[in-house]
Amino acid sequence: MAGLHPWLGAAVIAVCAAAAFTGGLLYWRRRGAGMIATHLLSLAQTLLVAQVAVGLLLLADDRRAGDELHYAYGAMALGAALVPWFYAPESGPRRLLWFSGTTGVAGALAIRAYMTGSS
């Protein structure tokens, strides 16, 4: 389980970056979200939830991160990915912008969590 957590973290960072870039590009080009962007954004959120779940399992097994900030950055990354579900408009291009922007923020916070996680 301990070996899965860093690999999952790298996947979270990569998918969040790809999803944020794709969504931002589609918004900039005034196109709809489309299937690829929708699936990338969903995958980013799913990986973030899985990453936090694995982290909680490691924490329950009494394995601690090297820095206490690791927990804060991980929780904020998950929170950032969930924010548009509450505050984004119901539909339209601004909804895509909300999801893409907060996924980019979640990816940046995941980078910080990755940097503070090593023992």
C-alpha positions in Angstrom: 0.0 0.0 0.0 2.9 2.4 0.8 4.3 1.9 -2.7 1.0 2.7 -4.3 0.6 6.1 -2.7 3.5 7.9 -4.5 2.5 6.4 -7.8 -1.1 7.4 -7.4 0.1 10.9 -6.4 2.1 11.1 -9.7 -1.0 10.0 -11.6 -3.1 12.6 -9.8 -0.7 15.4 -10.8 -0.5 14.3 -14.5 -4.2 13.8 -14.9 -5.1 17.1 -13.1 -2.7 18.9 -15.4 -4.1 17.3 -18.5 -7.7 17.9 -17.5 -7.1 21.5 -16.6 -5.2 22.2 -19.8 -7.8 20.5 -22.0 -10.7 22.2 -20.3 -9.0 25.6 -20.4 -8.2 25.1 -24.1 -11.8 24.2 -24.9 -13.1 27.2 -23.0 -10.6 29.5 -24.7 -11.7 28.1 -28.1 -15.3 28.5 -27.1 -16.2 24.9 -27.5 -18.2 22.7 -25.2 -16.7 20.3 -22.7 -16.9 17.2 -24.9 -16.4 13.7 -23.9 -12.6 13.8 -23.5 -12.6 16.8 -21.2 -15.5 15.4 -19.2 -13.8 12.1 -18.7 -10.5 13.7 -17.8 -12.1 15.9 -15.2 -14.0 12.9 -13.8 -10.8 10.8 -13.7 -8.9 13.6 -11.9 -11.6 13.8 -9.2 -11.7 10.0 -8.9 -8.0 9.7 -8.6 -8.0 12.4 -5.9 -10.6 10.6 -3.9 -8.6 7.3 -4.3 -5.4 9.0 -3.3 -7.0 10.4 -0.1 -8.5 7.0 0.7 -5.1 5.3 0.3 -3.6 8.0 2.5 -6.1 7.4 5.2 -5.5 3.7 5.1 -1.7 4.4 5.5 -2.5 6.7 8.4 -4.7 4.1 10.0 -1.7 1.7 9.7 0.3 4.2 11.7 2.5 5.3 8.7 3.0 9.1 8.9 4.2 11.6 6.3 7.5 13.3 6.7 5.9 16.7 7.1 2.6 17.6 8.7 1.8 20.0 5.8 1.3 16.9 3.6 -2.1 16.3 5.2 -3.2 19.9 4.7 -2.1 20.0 1.1 -3.9 16.7 0.4 -7.1 17.8 2.0 -7.0 21.1 0.2 -6.4 19.4 -3.1 -9.5 17.2 -2.6 -11.5 20.2 -1.4 -10.5 22.3 -4.5 -11.7 19.5 -6.8 -15.0 19.3 -5.0 -15.7 23.1 -4.9 -17.3 23.4 -8.4 -20.0 20.9 -7.4 -21.3 23.5 -5.0 -20.5 26.9 -6.7 -20.3 26.4 -10.5 -23.1 27.5 -12.7 -25.6 24.9 -13.6 -24.6 24.8 -17.3 -22.7 26.7 -20.0 -19.0 27.5 -20.7 -18.4 29.0 -17.2 -19.1 25.6 -15.7 -16.3 24.1 -17.7 -14.0 27.0 -16.6 -14.9 26.4 -12.9 -14.1 22.7 -13.2 -10.9 23.2 -15.2 -9.7 26.0 -12.9 -10.3 24.2 -9.7 -8.7 21.0 -11.1 -5.6 23.0 -12.0 -5.5 24.3 -8.4 -6.0 20.7 -7.1 -3.1 19.6 -9.3 -0.9 22.4 -7.9 -1.8 21.4 -4.4 -1.1 17.8 -5.2 2.4 18.8 -6.3 3.0 20.4 -2.9 1.6 17.3 -1.1 3.9 15.1 -3.2 6.9 17.3 -2.2 6.1 17.2 1.5 5.2 13.5 1.6 8.6 11.8 1.6 10.0 10.8 4.9 
